[in-house]
Amino acid sequence: MEHNRNIFAAAMPARRILSLWFPRLGAERLLRQADTLRDQPFAVLRDTGQMQVLNSLSEAASAAGLHHGQPLRDAMAMCPELITRLQNRQAEGAFLTVLQRWAGKFSPWVAPVPPDGLVIDVTGCTHLFGGEQPLMAQIEGEVHDLGLSVRMGLADTQGAAWALARFAGVAAGSHRSGDAIEQEARATRSRAAKRRHWERGGARPALAQPPSEQTRIAEPGKGHTALSPLPLAALRLEGEVVQQLSRLGLRRIGDLIGQPRAGLARRFGKGLVLRLDQALGAVPEPVSPAKPPPRYAIRLTLPDPIGLEDDLLAALDKLLPALSQRLERDAKGARLVRLQAFRTDQTMQWIDAGLARPTHDPDRIRPLLAMKLDELDAGYGIDMLRLEAVQAEPVSDRRPAGHLDAALAARERQTSERQLEDLLSRIGGRVGMEAITRRHPGNSHIPEKSALTLSAAWSEPAVGWPKPSTPRPLLIWQPEPVDAPDTPQPPAAFRWRRQDLTLKLATGPERIAPEWWLDDPNWRSGVRDYWQVITERGDKLWLFYAHGGTMSSGWFCQGQFA
């Protein structure tokens, strides 16, 4: 048995991870659409809130001396001909997803490393491409044909491959200012003397050479040797931790490998030890490819082009049942349905239909699409239709149960709810779902907070509105000052909105205290006594007397009855 176990272990290939880094992904994504700008300095900007900085640069921009993170004003001073575009993170993420699907041709285990990288588990796959170096050469060639730049690293672990892809051939730097030499460890003073030598006129050390195939590939079982000369930033550490380690004279990964783990974790946190063990293979870090999201779409290819509305409705009757079956099988309902019409001149038009509630019932989706079919221009004819549930949400069928009366009541309630939802869907198809709102009770006794305005498509009807002790006005606005005597009793005459009014009848008061646990600027005037006031002219107003808190007391008007 032990002999068989050893044979099986020897037959298992060593785990090999390939990391792809696209250092100019943001800029080259846009340059693919405008190839004429490839020879000009081009950069993608990132807005930090205080200023705009360079986030991704083209080769021409890097050749002009610009660098990542540089403020835009400094970059324009150095390179006035620089062309810039604002960053679109969603578009870059979608482009990275496209690259992930492309990389699936080399291995089924591909995962994204946002914002500009991929990781591929090529264990047992390299022999299909002639070996590791031919595989990397093929990837580099295909990426070059796509108009992108790439750097790769291959090792036994994901952390080591990530480090080699980004830091192979990069010399370890220093975060010291040079003024605090006496505070450094004795072991680092000889290095500081050498640095002072070339700073004072001596020969400068040789710069780091560009990474070669040998530096980008760590042989199986030799991850320690490949990682030792790399800077600490290759461990995916935070910049502050790297600076603290550098001040202690620890600049390369090899300087950390022999250090006690307990001391490193106590001083710099467990994250440092975790990243180091992941890179060395002591802690597993598997490649977990993202599961592709389910797509609910049906396509109908027509033998002859069509253009009449009746033909489109007939085709829709064939597409909707098949789409509904797929949605019902996964207990999903469509929130947004899109009908795409592909014309014979290689162009496409589409219409969208939004629903107030997710559903897979074709009879509820068909009227919404039929209402918009007149927006489609058939042109020389439509030869293919595609129906897709762009947004799908989980739904559960509500089946009434119980006695006969309860079952009938539940069925009627369900029918009325569906009718209301269908009405919202039809109105939303004309004016937009965001334009339809409904009122909900608020969890507050403050008049202006007693009701909330919610989107009708994303909320349920309110049940059980709380009834206040006194009626509320039809219109409520922010309190407006009233010119009246500063006394708690309703004034016999007062001035409001440049009008002199005379009191006829006053009902009240209703005392409302502020929410003491909240600092509401509108309620700093303290406790309020609300009165329903009818003037000689017939105005029915809602006045209150503020007894004064951090603000002075007085009379205010906040609403008007019907």
Secondary structure, DSSP 8 states (H G I E B T S, - for coil): -HHHHHHHHHHS----EEEEE-TTHHHHHHHTT-GGGTTS-EEEEEE-SS-EEEEEE-HHHHHTT--TT-BHHHHHHH-TT-EEEE--HHHHHHHHHHHHHHHTTT-S-EEEETTTEEEEE-TTTGGGGTSHHHHHHHHHHHHHHTT---EEEEESSHHHHHHHHHHTT--------SS-GGGS-GGGHHHHHHHHHHHTTS----------HHHHB--TT-HHHHHTTSBGGGG---HHHHHHHHHTT--BHHHHHTS-HHHHHHHH-HHHHHHHHHHHTSS-------------EEEEEEEEEE--HHHHHHHHHHHHHHHHHHHHHTTEEEEEEEEEEEETTS-EEEEEEEEEEEE--HHHHHHHHHTTGGG---TT-EEEEEEEEEEEEE-------SSHHHHHHHHHHHHHHHHHHHHHHHHHHHH-GGG-EEEEE-S-SSGGGSEEEEEGGGS----S----SS---SEEEEEEEEB--SSSS--SEEEETTEEEEEEEEEEEEEE---TTS--GGGTT--EEEEEEEETT--EEEEEEE--SSS--EEEEEEE--
